[in-house]
Amino acid sequence: MFKKVLIANRGEIAVRIIRACREVGLETVAVFSEADRQALHVRYADEAYLLGPAQSKESYLRGDKIIDIARKSGADAIHPGYGFLAEREDFAEACADAGLVFIGPKASSIAAMGDKMTARETVRKAGVPVVPGTEDVGNLSDEDLLAIAPKIGFPLLIKATAGGGGKGMREVNSIEEMPALLISARREAESAFGDGNVYLEKLVEGARHIEFQILADGHGTVLHLIERECSIQRRHQKLVEEAPSPFMDEELRQRMGEVAVKAAQAVDYINAGTIEFLVDKDKNFYFLEMNTRLQVEHPVTEMITGIDIVKEQIRIARGRPTQYKQEDIKINGAAIECRINAEDPYNNFMPSTGKITHSIIPTGPGVRVDTGVYPGFEISPFYDPMISKLIVWGETRAQAILRMRRALEEYRIVGVRTNIPFHQTLMDSHRYMGGQFDTRFVEDRFSMQEDMNEADLEIAAVLATLVAHHDTQRSAQFVMRNERDTSNWKWVGRWERMHR
């Protein structure tokens, strides 16, 4: 049993974990880099300790420093959140060696499933279908990968073995462009995860990205919490997630759920995790990877099931059985999550940095915002540009879309550019509303201008002209100073006093 938890992360997920800990009566310890001195998670935690410089390698990726701070603060458990050290088996082992509870899976499970190549080999042996790719376990040199690539066939993906989130991932269309892409993928993977190893995987065209949330305790219970639809992506980075998927039927959901549970059981998995699949147009599905951690998009699952996944993680880490059985998991309505990022959707999604000067967060029925920023907070170039996650729930998918439109309209962030206009355009897209999309939808069949007609452009031009004319008129007017140094009322008052 533990009483104090160190959160080895930052941003909205650190705030999310702190809130869960507070609700179950646990003390919290935050860690922060120089760039995050004024961060929200630092203010919310019971204690906070400086890790080091802004660069991740010198702060949030320093497992040794984090464990030292845990000892110093008296913390007896560590929650890694997602990203950074969440999928590093050496960090999980180091926590155990230091007598700290790691709120996540066992190191052996992370080693088996956290390394994407090992995970593919493990589930393939268990009879789970996998996307064609490099099946060999272990590090492969660039020469090895270049020799194997033509046998897999193009297009294919270079993927980091140590993590996800689109980091260290490159799409390759020919052997000629592959050497340069291997170098850049390894460099990005090394920066993000501290491990530059990569593997190859066939790109399944026209596929949907469907994932199943897994919960497993130490008492033999392994269950799934329904699927999430994660096909709205750009450069393999998820932008919008929803649950349940509009593509799924009950028969496919049951089959994929059983396979997801089977994959987790293959590595004796404990705690929360996610099994990710690619599903083609004919509803053939393939194991993609397992994320041995909490996912960014976990709130949509929480909204439709009523299960607090972070609290369940803590419960399982304390050695207790999960309070649910598979038959208890029911779909209640529909939920959508939009990732609100500091980037310009009108300029190729270029990152935007600066100080948030003003923020109005949407509220109301069925609306949830997970964030780690506030007015006055500085968006730095050192970390992921996510500002918040906007999540809505509706009785139906149509109601959820309408509620998301309303929430996006209410959301105001001043000081940096955000991708809110992208999400607004997406929610108005007939293809999105009809569930007619795949992982290539945003890049191949979506435009920020797709719903703009001639009348809208004409109205915008007229308004712009009127605003420019008004500003010109104002700048052309000069207001002379009054000959008197005060108002007429004061002059009258003075005159009356002088003539009494």
N, C-alpha and C positions, 0 to 999 in steps of 0.2 A: 504493500500500500504506500502510495506517495502523496505528499501534501503540497509540494511546490514544483512548478513546471517552468523550465526555461524554453522559450520559443526561439528556435534557431532560424529565424527568418525575419522578413520585413513587410511593410506595406499592408494591403488589405487582409491578406491571409493571417498575418500576425495579429491584427486586431480581431479577426474572426475567432482565432483560437483563444485569445485572452478572454473574450466574452464567454465562450463555452466553459473555460476554466472557472471563471468567476461564478457562473451559474451553478456549478457543482461544488463550490466552496474551496477551490484550490488557489493558492497564491501563485503569482506569475512573475517571471523575470524576463525582461527584454534585453536584447543585444542590438547594437547599432554601429554604423560606420560614421565617419566624420560628416558625410553628406546627409545623414539621417538624424542629426542631433535633435531636430525639432519635429521629427516624425510623430504621427498619431499613436503608433504602437508604443513609443517611448513614454508618451504622456499617460497612456492607459494602464501600463503595467505597474505592479507594486514596486518593482526595482528595475533599474536599467543600467547597463554597463557598456562602455565603449570597447569596440572590437579593434578598430584600426582605420586606415585610410579608406577612401571611397571605393577604390577598386575591389571587386569581389574577391579576387585572389588574396588580398591582404585583410579581408574582413569576414564576409559571410561564408567563404569557403575554407576558413581556417578552423577546422574541427578541433585542433589542439587548444586553441584559445577559447573556444566555446566550452569545452569540457573543463578547462581551468576556471572559467567564470562560474560554471555550474557548481563546482566544488566551493569556490569562494562565497557564493551567495547562499549555499545550503540547499540548492535545488536537488531533488532526487529523481527527476524525470526530464526528458528532453523531447519536445515535439518539433520535427523538422519542417512542417508545412509541406510546400511543394517547391521544386527547383533546388538550387544550391546543393545541399548535402542530403536531400531526402532519399535519394536512390543510390547512396554510397554504402556498400556493405562494410567497408573498412571503418566508416564512422559509426555504424550500428555496433560493430564489434568493439570499437574503442569505448563506446558508452557502456556496454556490458562489462568490459574490463575495469572501468572506473566505478562500477557499482551503481550505474544510473539506468533507469528504465527508459528504453527507446520506444516512444509511442508510435509504433509502426510495425512492419513485419520483421521476422527473424533475419539475421544477416545472411543465412543460407538461402532463404527465399529471394532476397534482393539479388544475391549473386546469380541465382538461377534464372530469375525473371527480369531483374533490372538490366542485365546485359542482354541486349535485344537478340543477338545471335544465339546465345545460350538458351534464351526463352524459346526461340523458334525450334531449336533442336529438341528441347524438353517436351513441348506440347506435340510436336510431330511424332515423337515416340509414344505419346499417350493417345495417338489416333486423332488428334485435332488437325483439320486442314490448315495449311499455311500458305501465304503468298510465296510464289517461287523466288528464290534468291540464294545468297551464299549460305550454305548449310553448315559449313565447317565451323567448329567452335574454336575460338582463339583469335589473336590479332592477325590480320592479313596486311601485307605490305601493299603499296600502290601497284607494284608489278603484278602481284597475285590478283588484285582486283581488276586490273586492266586485262589480264588474260581470261578471267572468268566472265567479264561483262558481256562479250558477244554470245556466249552460250546461254545467258539468261535472256538476252534480247532487249532492244531499245524500244520505247523509252523505259528508263529505270530510275531508281532513287538511290542516292548515297545518303545513309542515315547514321547518326551517332549511336554507338552502342550503349552509352552511359546515360542517356536522357531522352527527353522529348520536347514538346512545345515548339517544334519546327526548327530548333537550334541544331546546327550541324547537319542540316538536310539540304540536298541539292538535287534538282531534276536534271537528268542527262539524256540528251536526244541522239548523241553520236559519240563514237570512240574518240574523235578528234578533240572534242571539248572536255573530255573527262579528266585529263591530268590536272588542268587548272582548277576544276571544280573539286577534285579530291583535296587539293592543297587548302582551298578556302573552307571546305567542310571540316577538315581536321583542325584548322586554326580556330574556327568558331566553336567547335565542340570542346577543344582544350580550354578556351576562355570561359565557356558557360559551365562546364562540368568538371574541369580539371583532368579530362581524359580525351585524347584526340583519336581514339580508335573508332573506325567506321565499318559499315557493312553495306552490301548491295541488296536491293529488293526490286522485283518487277513492278512497274507502275500499272496498276489495274485501271484502265480507262473507263470513264462513265460510272465509276463506283461511288457508293455512299459510305460515309464513315460512321459506323454505329458502335457504341461502346456500352458495356454492362458494368454497373457498379457492384462490387463484391464486398461482402462482410463475412469474416470468418473469425471464430473465437478459438480458444484453446481447449474447448470441450467437444470438438468434433462437428460443430455446426458450420456449414458453409452455405451461404445463400446469396442470391442476386437481388438487387433493388430496381429491376426494370431497366430498360435501355435509355440511352441518350442519343439524340441525333446531332452529329457534330460535322456535317458536310459543308457548312458555310465557312470556307477557309480562304485565306489569301497567302500564297507562298507557304502552304502547309501549316500556317498558323491559324488556329481557330478564332473566329470572330463572333459567331452566334451559335448557341446551343439550345436545344429544346428537349423536353421529355413529355410524353412518349414521342417516338418518331412517327411522322405521318405516313411513312413508307411501310411500316411493319404491319403484319397481321398476327393474330394470336398463335397460329401454328408455328410461324417462323420465330416469334418471340420465345416460345417454349423451347424450341430446338436450340436456338442460340444461347438461351439462358442456361440450359443443361450443359452445353459445351463450355461456357464460361466457368461454371462451377467445377467442371471436370479439370479444366486447365489450372485452376487455383489449387485443387486437391493434388495435382501432380507434383507440386513442390511443397506440400504441407503448409499452405499459406495461412497466416494469422494476421488479423487486423483488416483495415480497409484497403482496397486496391481496385483497379479497373482493367478489364479485359477489352481490348479494342479489336474491331473487325472491319474488313472491307467487304461490302456486299455489292455484287454486280447487278445488272438490270434484270437478270433471270433469278435473282434472289439466292444465288450461290454465295456462300460466305467463307471468308478466310481469316484465320488468326493473323493479326497485324503485330501487336505487342501487348505486354502487360505493364502498366504503370503501378509500381509498388509504393504508392503514396496516395495522399488526398489529391483530387483533381480540381483545377480552377473552376470547372463547371458543376461541382457537386451540389450547389444550391438548387438547381432545377429538379434534381432527384429528391432533395429534401422537401421541396414544395409539393410534389405530387404524391409522396409517400407519408409525409409527416414525421419522418425519422431525422433526428439531429445526428448526422454522420460523425461530427467531431466528438460529440459526447459519447457516441458508441465506441470510437477509437480509444477514448480515455477509459471507458468501462472495460473493454477487452484487455487493454494494457495493464489494468489492475488485477487481471486474472479472473474476472467474472464472465459468465456466459452472456452472450447477446440476448436481449429480451424478446427477440422475434424469431418466428419460424417462417419458412417459405410461403406457407398458406396465408400468413398474416399480411403479406405484401400485396397491396391492391393499388391500382391506378386511380387517383382522385383528381380529375381535371387535367389541365395542361399548363406547362410552364415554359417560359422563354428567358434566356439570358443574353444580354448584349454586353460585350466587353467595351467599356468606354476608355479609349486610349488617347494619349496626347500625340496626335499625328494628324496631318492635313490630307483628307481624302481627295481634295481637289489638286493636290500636287504630289501624286504618286505615293501617298501615305508617308510623306517625309516626317520624321519625328519632330516634335515641337517641345522646346524647353523654355523655362521661365517660371515666374511666380504666378500662382493662382490668386488673382485679386478679388474675385467674387465667385460665389457658388450658391446656387439654389437647387437643392436636392428634391426630386419628386417624391410625393407621399400619396396616401390614399389607399383604398381597399386593394389588396392583392399586389402591392408594390414593395419591393425590398431593394435596398442599395447597400452593398458591401464596399467600403472604401477605406483608404488609409491616408487621405489628404483632407485639407481644409483651406479656407481663404488665408493666404499668407504663406502657404507651403510652396517650396521650390521643387519643380520637376527637373531632375538632373539628367544628364546624358549617360549616367553610369549603369542604370538598371532598366528593366522592362518598362515601357511607357504606359502601362496600365494605370489609369486613375481610379477606376471603380468597376464594379459589376452591377448592372441594372437588371434585376430579375422581376418578372411579373408572373402571376398565376391567374388562370381563368377557368371557368367551368368547362369550356371547350377551347380548342385551339383558336377558333375564330375570335372568341372573346379575349383570349390572351394577346392576340395580335392587336386588337383594338386598344387594349389596355396599355400595351407597349408603345403604341403611337402616342397616346395621351401622355405617358410618362416621359417619353423623349421630348415632346413639345414643352413640357414643364422644366426639363433639366437645363440649367444655365451654368456655364463655366466660362469665366472671363480671365484672360491673362495668357492662355495658351490655346492653340487650335486643337480641336478634338474631332473624333470620327462620328460624332452624333449625326451630322447630315447624312453620312453613309447609311447608318442604321435606319434613319427616317425614310430614305429612298428605298432601302431593302424592304421595309415593312409595307411599302406601297406597291411593291413589285407583284404583278399578277402571278408570275411563276413561283415566287416564294409563297404567296398565299395559297396557291394550288399544290404546294409540296413538290413541285417539278424542278428539282435541282440535284446536283451531285457535287463532288469535291472540286470540280473545275468551273462551277457556275459563276463565281465572282470574277474570275480571270477571263473567262471566255464568252460569257453571255449576259454580263451585267454591266450597266453603265450608270454613272451618277446622273446622267442627263436623259435617261431613257423615258422618263415620264414628263419631260418638259415639251410643251407644244408651242406653236407660234404665238398663240394668244398670251401665254405665260411670259414668253420672251419680250413681247411688245409691252406688256404691263410693267415688267421689270425695267425696260429701257425708259419708259415714260417717268416712272418713279425716280430713277437715277437722275434724269434730266431735271426734274423739279427740285430735287435735293441740291444738285449742283447750282441751279439758278438761285435758290434761296440763300445758299452760302455766299454766292457772289454778291447778291443784293446787300446782305449783312455787312460784308467786308467793304462795300462802297459807301456806307453811311458813317458819318462822323458826328459824334455827339459832343457839342461844345460845352465847356464848363460854364455853369451859371455864374453871372457877374457877382452874385452874392455867394458868400461862403457857406450858407446854410439854407434851409427850406423857408418858404413863405410863412408857414405856421410859427416857426421860431421867431421870425422877424416881427410878426404881429404881437407875439407875446412880449418881446422886448419893448416894442412901442407902447403897449398898454402899461407896462411897469414904469416906463419913463414919464408917462403923463398922468400918473395917479396923484 
